[in-house]
């Protein structure tokens, strides 16, 4: 449990107070917090206080430029047209896409495609045998994994997670990528848990949608690092939500760019829409994943785990938030042992 983990570290009272003040600033846009948000804020303050104790340098105040550099508008299509700047999709990714889209793909066909890539094979077997699934038996072949997990579920996991390895060149001075991936993985884990708790959507799709929800931010950081860094600076200097500032300065936000990229890569529509709409889900949306990712990101930011560059907790879309039927106790139960699962998933996904 997150609260119990915080007790394992000797946190000074002044550090806990500093964490509470930091979290209060991050909740500035939540004008009328419900019981769930209040409970998550308290747990988040304890989590941040523990992190402050273990890694005070990460929370040290950085000197901000007196005035961030000006930012020119940009057409997202211009980014997507620059093929040489975009990550190259690996061959196994393309073959998986073909297999998924084919009408007669069998479990053996999918296992054959995956098994031709030793790195992806090893990764998926580690994932299937981890706490992510908590299966009662050891899975030692991809064929067996497909049988146990399912063709659609394992293919979604394989396609989604194979994207992570494409982003290796994001400048460290622009974004702490370890914290970025922690945020992304936590959003995926929380979306998956919300899915199971509510019975809405598909767990693997929810996880992959959460994992990739900020892929547009990665594209901006990789192809336009100076622009992306300047937008981050403007958002912090003006105290605005990052995606609002992106729209004001660039003419679009990272969610739009991410959705366009996944569409270009022929991802399933449900994943495209989850990425495209994770800040603005529609209550009438037929697919559940956009709403799951929206709520999961709000919870992840409220807990203070990792960062995508967004400092503030976004106010949830009320109809989508209420449809989750969350209560303080249900949320606390849902985020129990989250740190442990995050550590396990991070070691598999990022340290592969």
C-alpha positions as CSV (number, residue, x, y, z in Angstrom):
1,X,0.0,0.0,0.0
2,X,1.3,3.5,-0.8
3,X,0.7,4.8,2.7
4,X,2.4,1.8,4.3
5,X,5.4,2.2,2.0
6,X,5.7,5.9,3.1
7,X,5.9,4.7,6.8
8,X,9.0,2.7,6.0
9,X,11.0,5.9,5.5
10,X,11.7,8.2,8.4
11,X,10.1,11.4,7.1
12,X,10.8,14.6,9.1
13,X,7.7,16.7,10.0
14,X,9.0,19.7,8.0
15,X,9.4,17.5,5.0
16,X,5.9,16.3,5.2
17,X,4.7,19.9,5.6
18,X,6.7,20.9,2.5
19,X,5.1,18.0,0.6
20,X,1.6,19.1,1.6
21,X,2.3,22.6,0.4
22,X,3.7,21.3,-2.9
23,X,0.6,19.2,-3.4
24,X,-1.7,22.0,-2.5
25,X,-0.1,24.1,-5.3
26,X,-0.6,21.2,-7.7
27,X,-4.3,21.0,-6.9
28,X,-4.9,24.7,-7.7
29,X,-7.4,23.9,-10.5
30,X,-9.4,21.5,-8.3
31,X,-11.9,24.0,-6.9
32,X,-14.3,21.7,-5.2
33,X,-12.5,18.4,-4.4
34,X,-14.7,15.4,-3.7
35,X,-13.9,12.8,-1.1
36,X,-11.9,10.7,-3.6
37,X,-9.7,13.7,-4.5
38,X,-9.1,14.6,-0.8
39,X,-8.1,11.0,0.0
40,X,-5.8,10.8,-2.9
41,X,-4.2,14.2,-2.1
42,X,-3.4,13.0,1.4
43,X,-1.8,9.8,0.2
44,X,0.0,11.7,-2.5
45,X,1.5,14.1,0.0
46,X,2.9,11.1,2.0
47,X,4.3,9.6,-1.2
48,X,6.0,12.9,-2.2
49,X,7.3,13.4,1.4
50,X,8.9,10.0,1.1
51,X,10.5,10.9,-2.3
52,X,11.7,14.2,-0.9
53,X,13.5,12.3,1.9
54,X,15.0,9.8,-0.5
55,X,15.9,12.1,-3.4
56,X,15.8,15.8,-2.2
57,X,17.7,16.9,-5.3
58,X,14.8,16.1,-7.5
59,X,12.6,18.5,-5.6
60,X,15.1,21.3,-5.3
61,X,13.8,24.6,-6.7
62,X,15.3,25.2,-10.2
63,X,16.1,28.7,-11.4
64,X,13.6,29.6,-14.1
65,X,14.5,32.0,-16.9
66,X,13.1,35.5,-16.3
67,X,11.1,35.1,-19.5
68,X,10.8,31.8,-21.4
69,X,11.8,31.9,-25.1
70,X,9.0,32.9,-27.5
71,X,7.3,30.0,-29.2
72,X,6.0,30.0,-32.8
73,X,3.0,28.1,-33.9
74,X,3.4,24.7,-35.6
75,X,1.4,22.4,-37.9
76,X,1.3,18.9,-36.4
77,X,1.2,17.5,-40.0
78,X,4.6,19.1,-40.6
79,X,6.1,16.9,-37.8
80,X,4.4,13.8,-39.1
81,X,5.6,14.5,-42.7
82,X,9.3,14.5,-41.5
83,X,9.8,10.8,-41.7
84,X,13.5,11.1,-41.0
85,X,12.8,12.7,-37.6
86,X,10.3,10.1,-36.5
87,X,11.3,6.8,-34.9
88,X,11.5,3.9,-37.4
89,X,9.1,1.2,-36.6
90,X,10.8,-2.2,-36.1
91,X,10.1,-5.0,-38.5
92,X,8.4,-7.1,-35.8
93,X,6.0,-4.2,-35.1
94,X,4.9,-4.1,-38.8
95,X,4.5,-7.9,-38.9
96,X,2.5,-7.8,-35.7
97,X,0.2,-5.2,-37.2
98,X,-0.3,-7.3,-40.3
99,X,-1.1,-10.3,-38.2
100,X,-3.5,-8.5,-36.0
101,X,-5.4,-7.0,-38.9
102,X,-5.6,-10.3,-40.8
103,X,-8.9,-12.2,-40.5
104,X,-7.4,-15.6,-40.1
105,X,-4.6,-15.0,-37.7
106,X,-4.2,-18.0,-35.3
107,X,-2.4,-18.2,-31.9
108,X,0.4,-20.1,-33.7
109,X,0.8,-17.3,-36.3
110,X,1.1,-14.7,-33.6
111,X,3.5,-16.7,-31.6
112,X,5.6,-17.3,-34.7
113,X,5.9,-13.5,-35.4
114,X,6.8,-12.7,-31.8
115,X,9.3,-15.5,-31.5
116,X,11.4,-14.1,-34.4
117,X,12.3,-11.2,-32.2
118,X,14.4,-12.6,-29.2
119,X,14.2,-9.3,-27.3
120,X,10.4,-9.0,-27.6
121,X,10.0,-12.7,-26.7
122,X,12.1,-12.3,-23.6
123,X,10.3,-9.2,-22.6
124,X,6.8,-10.7,-23.0
125,X,7.7,-13.8,-21.1
126,X,9.0,-11.6,-18.2
127,X,5.8,-9.6,-18.3
128,X,3.5,-12.6,-18.3
129,X,5.4,-14.3,-15.4
130,X,5.5,-11.1,-13.3
131,X,3.1,-9.6,-10.8
132,X,1.4,-7.9,-13.8
133,X,-0.6,-11.2,-14.3
134,X,0.2,-13.2,-11.1
135,X,-0.5,-16.4,-12.9
136,X,-0.4,-19.6,-10.8
137,X,1.9,-21.4,-13.3
138,X,5.2,-20.6,-15.1
139,X,4.9,-19.6,-18.8
140,X,8.0,-20.6,-20.7
141,X,6.9,-20.2,-24.4
142,X,5.2,-17.6,-26.4
143,X,2.7,-20.2,-27.7
144,X,1.7,-20.9,-24.1
145,X,1.5,-17.2,-23.3
146,X,-0.9,-16.7,-26.3
147,X,-3.0,-19.6,-25.1
148,X,-3.2,-18.3,-21.5
149,X,-3.5,-14.6,-22.1
150,X,-5.3,-14.6,-25.4
151,X,-4.4,-13.6,-29.0
152,X,-5.9,-10.1,-28.9
153,X,-4.6,-9.3,-25.4
154,X,-1.0,-10.4,-26.0
155,X,-0.9,-8.8,-29.4
156,X,-2.1,-5.5,-27.9
157,X,0.6,-5.8,-25.2
158,X,3.3,-6.6,-27.8
159,X,2.4,-3.8,-30.2
160,X,2.0,-1.2,-27.5
161,X,5.1,-2.0,-25.4
162,X,7.4,-2.3,-28.5
163,X,7.0,1.4,-29.0
164,X,8.9,2.2,-25.8
165,X,12.2,1.2,-27.3
166,X,11.8,3.8,-30.1
167,X,12.4,6.8,-27.9
168,X,16.0,6.9,-26.9
169,X,17.1,10.3,-28.0
170,X,15.1,12.7,-25.9
171,X,17.5,15.3,-24.4
172,X,18.0,14.7,-20.7
173,X,18.0,18.4,-20.0
174,X,14.5,18.7,-21.4
175,X,12.9,15.8,-19.7
176,X,13.8,13.3,-16.9
177,X,12.9,10.2,-18.9
178,X,12.9,7.9,-15.9
179,X,10.3,10.0,-14.3
180,X,8.4,10.3,-17.6
181,X,8.2,6.5,-18.0
182,X,7.2,6.1,-14.3
183,X,4.3,8.4,-14.9
184,X,3.3,6.6,-18.1
185,X,3.5,3.2,-16.6
186,X,1.6,4.3,-13.5
187,X,-1.2,5.7,-15.7
188,X,-1.3,2.3,-17.6
189,X,-1.4,0.4,-14.3
190,X,-4.1,2.6,-12.9
191,X,-6.2,2.4,-16.1
192,X,-5.9,-1.4,-16.0
193,X,-7.0,-1.4,-12.3
194,X,-9.9,0.9,-13.0
195,X,-10.9,-1.3,-15.9
196,X,-11.0,-4.4,-13.7
197,X,-12.7,-2.6,-10.8
198,X,-15.5,-1.0,-13.0
199,X,-15.8,-3.8,-15.6
200,X,-15.4,-1.1,-18.3
201,X,-13.1,-1.8,-21.3
202,X,-10.3,-4.3,-21.8
203,X,-7.4,-4.5,-19.2
204,X,-4.6,-4.9,-21.8
205,X,-6.0,-2.1,-24.0
206,X,-6.4,0.1,-21.0
207,X,-2.8,-0.6,-19.9
208,X,-1.3,0.1,-23.3
209,X,-3.5,3.2,-23.8
210,X,-2.2,4.5,-20.5
211,X,1.3,3.6,-21.3
212,X,1.2,5.5,-24.6
213,X,-1.1,8.4,-23.6
214,X,1.7,11.0,-23.7
215,X,3.5,9.7,-26.8
216,X,2.7,13.1,-28.5
217,X,4.8,14.7,-25.8
218,X,7.7,12.3,-26.7
219,X,7.4,13.3,-30.3
220,X,7.5,17.0,-29.5
221,X,10.5,16.4,-27.2
222,X,12.4,14.4,-29.8
223,X,11.7,16.4,-32.9
224,X,11.2,19.9,-31.5
225,X,13.2,19.9,-28.2
226,X,13.7,23.7,-28.0
227,X,10.0,24.4,-28.7
228,X,8.8,21.7,-26.3
229,X,11.2,23.0,-23.6
230,X,10.0,26.6,-24.1
231,X,6.3,25.6,-23.8
232,X,7.1,23.8,-20.6
233,X,8.7,27.0,-19.3
234,X,5.7,29.1,-20.3
235,X,3.3,26.7,-18.6
236,X,5.2,26.8,-15.3
237,X,5.8,30.6,-15.5
238,X,2.1,31.4,-16.1
239,X,0.8,28.7,-13.8
240,X,-1.3,27.0,-16.5
241,X,-2.1,23.5,-17.5
242,X,0.5,22.3,-20.0
243,X,-1.9,21.0,-22.6
244,X,-3.8,24.3,-22.5
245,X,-0.5,26.2,-23.0
246,X,0.4,23.9,-25.9
247,X,-2.8,24.8,-27.7
248,X,-2.3,28.5,-27.1
249,X,1.3,28.6,-28.3
250,X,1.6,25.7,-30.8
251,X,-2.0,25.6,-32.0
252,X,-2.5,21.9,-30.9
253,X,-1.7,19.8,-27.8
254,X,0.4,16.7,-27.3
255,X,-2.8,14.5,-27.2
256,X,-3.7,15.6,-30.7
257,X,-0.2,14.9,-32.0
258,X,-0.1,11.5,-30.3
259,X,-3.4,10.5,-31.7
260,X,-2.4,11.5,-35.2
261,X,0.9,9.6,-34.9
262,X,-0.9,6.4,-33.8
263,X,-3.4,6.8,-36.6
264,X,-0.4,7.2,-39.0
265,X,1.0,4.0,-37.6
266,X,-2.3,2.2,-38.1
267,X,-2.9,1.5,-34.4
268,X,-6.4,0.2,-33.4
269,X,-8.9,3.0,-33.3
270,X,-9.6,2.4,-29.5
271,X,-6.0,3.2,-28.7
272,X,-5.9,6.2,-31.1
273,X,-9.0,7.7,-29.4
274,X,-7.7,7.0,-25.9
275,X,-4.5,8.9,-26.7
276,X,-6.3,11.7,-28.6
277,X,-9.0,12.3,-25.9
278,X,-7.2,11.5,-22.7
279,X,-7.6,15.2,-21.6
280,X,-11.1,15.6,-23.1
281,X,-13.0,12.3,-23.0
282,X,-16.7,12.3,-24.0
283,X,-19.2,10.7,-21.7
284,X,-21.0,9.4,-24.8
285,X,-17.8,7.8,-26.2
286,X,-18.6,4.2,-27.0
287,X,-15.0,3.0,-26.1
288,X,-14.3,3.0,-22.4
289,X,-10.5,3.5,-22.7
290,X,-10.4,7.3,-23.1
291,X,-12.3,7.7,-19.9
292,X,-10.2,5.2,-18.1
293,X,-7.0,6.8,-19.1
294,X,-8.3,10.3,-18.3
295,X,-9.2,9.3,-14.7
296,X,-6.0,7.2,-14.3
297,X,-3.8,10.2,-15.3
298,X,-5.6,12.5,-12.8
299,X,-5.0,9.9,-10.1
300,X,-1.3,9.4,-11.1
301,X,-0.7,13.2,-11.0
302,X,-2.5,13.6,-7.7
303,X,-0.3,10.8,-6.2
304,X,2.8,12.6,-7.4
305,X,4.3,9.6,-9.1
306,X,6.6,10.4,-12.0
307,X,6.0,13.4,-14.3
308,X,5.3,14.1,-18.0
309,X,6.0,17.8,-17.6
310,X,2.5,18.6,-16.3
311,X,2.8,20.2,-12.9
312,X,-0.9,20.5,-12.1
313,X,-3.8,18.0,-11.5
314,X,-6.4,18.5,-14.2
315,X,-10.0,18.9,-13.1
316,X,-11.8,15.7,-14.2
317,X,-14.6,15.6,-16.7
318,X,-17.4,15.3,-14.2
319,X,-19.6,12.9,-16.1
320,X,-16.7,10.6,-16.9
321,X,-15.4,10.8,-13.3
322,X,-18.8,10.1,-11.8
323,X,-19.4,7.1,-14.1
324,X,-16.4,5.4,-12.5
325,X,-18.4,5.3,-9.2
326,X,-15.3,5.9,-7.2
327,X,-15.3,6.2,-3.4
328,X,-12.4,7.1,-1.1
329,X,-12.2,3.5,0.2
330,X,-12.4,1.9,-3.3
331,X,-9.6,4.2,-4.6
332,X,-7.4,3.5,-1.6
333,X,-7.9,-0.2,-2.1
334,X,-7.2,0.2,-5.9
335,X,-3.9,1.9,-5.3
336,X,-2.7,-0.6,-2.7
337,X,0.7,-2.2,-3.6
338,X,0.9,0.2,-6.6
339,X,4.6,1.0,-5.8
340,X,5.5,-2.6,-5.9
341,X,3.8,-3.2,-9.2
342,X,5.3,-0.1,-10.6
343,X,8.8,-1.2,-9.7
344,X,8.2,-4.6,-11.2
345,X,6.7,-3.2,-14.5
346,X,9.4,-0.5,-14.7
347,X,12.2,-3.1,-14.5
348,X,10.6,-5.1,-17.3
349,X,9.6,-2.3,-19.6
350,X,12.4,0.2,-19.3
351,X,15.4,-1.9,-18.2
352,X,14.9,-4.4,-21.0
